[in-house]
Amino acid sequence: MTRLFAGTSGWAYKAWQPGFYPEKLPQKQFLRYYANHLTAVEVNYTFRRLLTEKTIDNWLAETPESFRFVLKAHQAITHFRKLKNCEDVVQKFLSAIRPLSSAGRLGPVLFQLPPQMKSAPDVLDAFLAMLPRSLQPAFEFRDKSWFAEETWHVLRSHGAALCVAENEELETPDVKTTDVRYYRFRKPQYSKKERKLLAEKMGREVATGETVYAFFKHEESPESPLWAGELLGAVTPRLAKDDLLRT
């Protein structure tokens, strides 16, 4: 069973040719190629637009059944309404992504809160209570006032994942709130040593039964998808060996 889903934030970058994508590969074939080398993608498109059923059908046709799409929640939910009085926009968003969920190809939904939104555990609790239990929410907090036990308690009580976002300005504490772990690696560069440590950490987590989603930030170079592939290559053989020993 796949327990490590690794990829990047998006896939349609011509700058990744020829380092990741073959030089002459048409852009319309990028997703198929990407999904044959990585196991998940984080989609920013849904932050500003609702998905159409045609788009979802195309995505499903281009990717294997084991591949997962992780969607960023619409800005109307996180930035305009700030999780309050948003039942109508939540239902529109959920309705639009339902075909992806029904196909079993939906990973977590990332609720990325605006940097100026201060901690409000009661708001978070009420919002999570409104979501269907079938959804796997993940939250990225971008103000440090959220980094407190009260926040972790709310997430745990609803089975919501903490998005551990790592960048040069603010690093999220690596706190486990559910068996689904979500990582966004946003630094411009990761040394070979840093990538080795990340792979060791991901390997330990999946070996204990946790499901891990890990995404590198896209840049104007093919390093991000190559690093994601390297991560999969470092962890997957270990998982295969562990599974064999248990049989």
C-alpha positions in Angstrom: 0.0 0.0 0.0 1.3 3.4 -0.9 2.1 5.5 2.1 4.4 8.1 0.7 3.0 10.6 -1.8 5.6 13.0 -3.1 5.7 15.6 -5.7 5.7 19.4 -6.4 3.3 22.3 -6.4 2.1 22.1 -10.0 3.4 20.3 -13.0 3.0 22.5 -16.2 6.4 24.2 -16.2 8.3 24.3 -19.5 11.4 25.4 -17.5 11.6 21.8 -16.4 12.7 20.8 -19.9 15.1 19.1 -20.5 16.1 18.4 -16.9 13.0 16.6 -15.9 10.7 16.5 -18.9 12.2 15.3 -22.2 13.2 18.2 -24.4 10.6 17.5 -27.1 7.7 16.4 -25.0 4.6 18.4 -25.8 3.2 20.3 -22.8 -0.2 18.5 -23.1 1.7 15.3 -22.1 3.4 16.8 -19.1 0.9 15.4 -16.5 1.1 11.9 -17.9 4.9 12.0 -17.7 4.9 13.6 -14.2 2.4 11.0 -12.9 4.6 8.1 -14.1 7.5 9.4 -12.1 5.9 11.0 -9.0 3.0 10.0 -6.9 1.1 13.2 -6.1 0.7 16.8 -7.1 -0.4 19.9 -5.1 -2.8 21.9 -7.2 -2.9 25.7 -6.7 -5.4 26.2 -9.5 -8.3 25.5 -7.1 -7.4 28.5 -4.9 -8.9 30.8 -7.5 -11.2 28.7 -9.7 -13.6 25.8 -9.3 -12.8 22.6 -11.1 -15.0 21.4 -13.9 -16.0 17.8 -14.4 -14.2 17.8 -17.8 -10.9 18.9 -16.2 -11.2 16.2 -13.6 -12.0 13.6 -16.3 -8.9 14.6 -18.2 -6.7 14.4 -15.1 -8.0 10.9 -14.2 -7.4 9.7 -17.8 -3.8 10.9 -17.7 -2.8 9.4 -14.3 -2.6 6.0 -12.7 -5.1 5.0 -10.0 -2.4 5.2 -7.3 -1.8 8.9 -8.1 -3.3 11.6 -5.8 -4.3 15.1 -6.4 -4.0 17.4 -3.4 -6.1 20.6 -3.8 -5.7 24.0 -2.2 -9.0 25.2 -0.8 -10.6 28.2 -2.6 -9.6 31.7 -1.4 -13.3 32.5 -0.8 -13.1 30.1 2.2 -9.8 31.0 3.6 -9.1 34.5 2.6 -12.4 36.2 2.0 -14.6 34.6 4.7 -11.7 33.5 6.9 -13.5 30.2 7.8 -16.6 32.1 9.1 -20.1 32.0 7.6 -18.8 30.1 4.5 -21.2 27.1 4.3 -22.3 28.2 0.9 -18.9 28.5 -0.7 -17.7 25.3 1.0 -20.6 23.4 -0.5 -19.8 24.8 -4.0 -16.1 23.8 -3.6 -17.0 20.3 -2.3 -19.5 19.8 -5.1 -16.9 20.8 -7.7 -14.3 18.3 -6.4 -16.7 15.4 -5.8 -15.9 13.5 -9.0 -12.2 13.4 -7.9 -13.2 12.2 -4.5 -15.6 9.6 -5.8 -12.8 8.2 -8.0 -10.7 7.7 -4.9 -8.0 10.1 -6.2 -8.3 13.0 -3.8 -5.6 13.5 -1.3 -5.9 16.1 1.5 -7.4 19.5 0.9 -5.0 22.2 2.0 -6.6 25.2 3.8 -3.8 27.8 3.6 -4.8 30.7 6.0 -3.7 34.2 5.2 -0.6 35.6 6.9 -2.6 38.3 8.7 -5.1 35.8 10.2 -4.4 35.5 13.9 -5.2 32.5 16.1 -8.9 31.8 16.6 -9.3 28.2 17.8 -13.1 28.6 18.3 -13.4 29.6 14.6 -11.3 26.7 13.5 -13.3 24.3 15.6 -16.6 25.4 14.2 -15.3 25.3 10.7 -13.9 21.7 11.0 -17.2 20.6 12.6 -18.9 21.6 9.4 -16.8 19.6 7.0 -17.7 16.0 6.0 -15.8 13.3 7.8 -14.8 11.8 4.4 -12.6 14.9 3.7 -9.0 14.9 4.9 -8.3 18.6 5.7 -4.8 20.0 6.3 -4.1 23.4 7.6 -1.2 25.7 6.9 -1.0 28.5 9.5 1.0 31.5 8.5 1.0 33.5 11.8 2.9 32.1 14.7 0.0 32.8 17.1 -1.5 29.6 15.9 1.5 27.5 17.1 0.0 26.5 20.4 -1.4 23.4 22.1 -5.0 24.8 21.8 -4.6 24.6 18.0 -3.2 21.1 18.1 -6.1 20.0 20.3 -8.7 21.3 17.8 -6.9 19.6 14.8 -6.6 16.3 16.7 -10.3 16.3 17.8 -11.4 16.6 14.1 -8.7 14.3 12.6 -7.2 17.3 10.7 -3.6 17.4 9.6 -1.1 20.1 10.4 0.7 21.3 7.3 4.4 21.6 8.2 5.5 24.4 6.0 9.2 25.1 5.9 10.5 28.4 4.4 13.0 31.1 5.2 10.6 33.3 7.1 8.5 31.1 9.3 8.8 27.4 10.1 5.8 25.4 11.4 6.5 23.2 14.4 6.5 19.6 13.4 3.6 18.4 15.5 1.6 15.3 14.7 -2.2 15.8 14.9 -3.3 12.8 12.8 -1.8 9.8 11.0 -1.7 11.8 7.8 1.4 14.0 7.7 1.7 16.9 5.3 4.9 18.7 4.4 5.6 21.7 2.2 9.3 22.2 1.6 9.6 25.8 0.4 13.2 26.8 0.8 15.0 27.7 -2.5 17.7 25.1 -2.0 18.1 21.8 -0.1 21.6 20.3 0.1 22.3 16.6 -0.4 22.7 16.2 3.3 19.4 18.0 4.0 17.6 15.8 1.5 19.1 12.7 3.0 17.8 13.7 6.4 14.3 14.4 5.0 14.3 10.9 3.4 15.2 9.3 6.7 12.5 11.2 8.5 9.8 10.3 5.9 11.0 6.7 5.9 10.5 6.5 9.7 7.0 7.9 9.5 5.7 5.6 6.8 7.3 2.6 8.5 5.2 3.3 11.5 2.0 3.3 9.4 1.6 7.1 8.8 0.6 8.4 5.4 3.0 11.1 4.2 2.4 13.9 1.6 5.5 15.8 0.8 5.8 18.6 -1.8 8.7 20.7 -3.0 8.2 24.2 -4.2 8.4 24.6 -8.0 11.2 26.8 -9.2 12.4 27.9 -12.6 14.5 24.8 -12.8 13.8 21.0 -12.7 15.4 20.5 -9.2 12.0 20.3 -7.4 10.6 17.3 -9.3 14.0 15.6 -9.3 14.2 16.0 -5.5 10.7 14.6 -5.1 11.8 11.6 -7.3 14.9 11.2 -5.2 12.8 11.1 -2.0 10.6 8.4 -3.4 13.6 6.4 -4.6 15.2 6.6 -1.1 12.1 5.6 0.9 10.2 3.2 -1.4 12.8 0.4 -1.5 13.0 0.5 2.3 9.2 0.1 2.4 9.2 -2.7 -0.1 11.8 -4.6 2.0 9.8 -4.0 5.3 6.6 -5.3 3.7 8.4 -8.4 2.5 9.8 -9.1 5.9 6.3 -8.9 7.4 4.8 -11.5 5.0 
